[in-house]
């Protein structure tokens, strides 16, 4: 069964096994990736009342916020 919030099948269907978010992070600078995560979180919050999947959209917003926090913590550990 696909997890539409944490690991959507359509984002992991590459022949490389690489998840889309990881490829995006690798292609962007840290500041660009930060903006990407923030923008996606805002997008899901913005539209949560209009698609009929409010809970799922808010969970996706939280997922992007959490990914950003994890990325920032990882960077802070590397900068030590």
One Martini backbone bead per residue (centre of mass of N, CA, C, O) as a GRO file, in nm:
protein
   80
    1UNK     BB    1   0.097   0.036   0.022
    2UNK     BB    2   0.059   0.365  -0.018
    3UNK     BB    3   0.220   0.667   0.103
    4UNK     BB    4   0.106   0.991   0.045
    5UNK     BB    5   0.312   1.135   0.249
    6UNK     BB    6   0.603   0.975   0.297
    7UNK     BB    7   0.580   0.757   0.021
    8UNK     BB    8   0.513   0.810  -0.274
    9UNK     BB    9   0.506   0.623  -0.550
   10UNK     BB   10   0.544   0.864  -0.767
   11UNK     BB   11   0.841   0.937  -0.615
   12UNK     BB   12   0.970   0.610  -0.641
   13UNK     BB   13   0.962   0.519  -0.972
   14UNK     BB   14   1.255   0.474  -1.023
   15UNK     BB   15   1.531   0.293  -1.141
   16UNK     BB   16   1.728   0.399  -0.900
   17UNK     BB   17   1.560   0.453  -0.612
   18UNK     BB   18   1.532   0.748  -0.609
   19UNK     BB   19   1.410   1.005  -0.451
   20UNK     BB   20   1.296   1.302  -0.547
   21UNK     BB   21   1.385   1.478  -0.300
   22UNK     BB   22   1.688   1.397  -0.322
   23UNK     BB   23   1.736   1.513  -0.605
   24UNK     BB   24   1.658   1.802  -0.539
   25UNK     BB   25   1.864   1.853  -0.316
   26UNK     BB   26   2.117   1.796  -0.497
   27UNK     BB   27   2.042   2.037  -0.712
   28UNK     BB   28   2.048   2.229  -0.470
   29UNK     BB   29   2.084   2.458  -0.266
   30UNK     BB   30   2.027   2.512   0.057
   31UNK     BB   31   1.847   2.764   0.008
   32UNK     BB   32   1.668   2.642  -0.211
   33UNK     BB   33   1.562   2.403  -0.042
   34UNK     BB   34   1.429   2.571   0.172
   35UNK     BB   35   1.227   2.708  -0.022
   36UNK     BB   36   1.095   2.451  -0.123
   37UNK     BB   37   0.982   2.352   0.149
   38UNK     BB   38   0.823   2.606   0.222
   39UNK     BB   39   0.647   2.616  -0.033
   40UNK     BB   40   0.510   2.339   0.005
   41UNK     BB   41   0.385   2.388   0.278
   42UNK     BB   42   0.213   2.630   0.188
   43UNK     BB   43   0.054   2.489  -0.032
   44UNK     BB   44  -0.092   2.280   0.151
   45UNK     BB   45  -0.227   2.488   0.335
   46UNK     BB   46  -0.379   2.658   0.123
   47UNK     BB   47  -0.547   2.385  -0.008
   48UNK     BB   48  -0.690   2.204   0.219
   49UNK     BB   49  -1.005   2.305   0.159
   50UNK     BB   50  -1.016   2.225  -0.178
   51UNK     BB   51  -0.969   1.886  -0.213
   52UNK     BB   52  -1.078   1.685   0.032
   53UNK     BB   53  -0.769   1.654   0.198
   54UNK     BB   54  -0.685   1.797   0.468
   55UNK     BB   55  -0.514   1.600   0.634
   56UNK     BB   56  -0.310   1.528   0.414
   57UNK     BB   57  -0.210   1.817   0.356
   58UNK     BB   58  -0.109   1.873   0.649
   59UNK     BB   59   0.091   1.637   0.651
   60UNK     BB   60   0.261   1.745   0.415
   61UNK     BB   61   0.342   2.008   0.546
   62UNK     BB   62   0.487   1.871   0.782
   63UNK     BB   63   0.691   1.712   0.618
   64UNK     BB   64   0.841   1.961   0.500
   65UNK     BB   65   0.914   2.084   0.772
   66UNK     BB   66   1.073   1.838   0.879
   67UNK     BB   67   1.283   1.828   0.652
   68UNK     BB   68   1.402   2.104   0.713
   69UNK     BB   69   1.492   2.046   0.999
   70UNK     BB   70   1.679   1.809   0.934
   71UNK     BB   71   1.865   1.969   0.743
   72UNK     BB   72   1.955   2.182   0.953
   73UNK     BB   73   2.076   1.982   1.158
   74UNK     BB   74   2.282   1.854   0.973
   75UNK     BB   75   2.436   2.114   0.910
   76UNK     BB   76   2.514   2.182   1.204
   77UNK     BB   77   2.688   1.926   1.244
   78UNK     BB   78   2.888   1.986   1.005
   79UNK     BB   79   2.979   2.282   1.121
   80UNK     BB   80   3.144   2.185   1.387
   0.00000   0.00000   0.00000
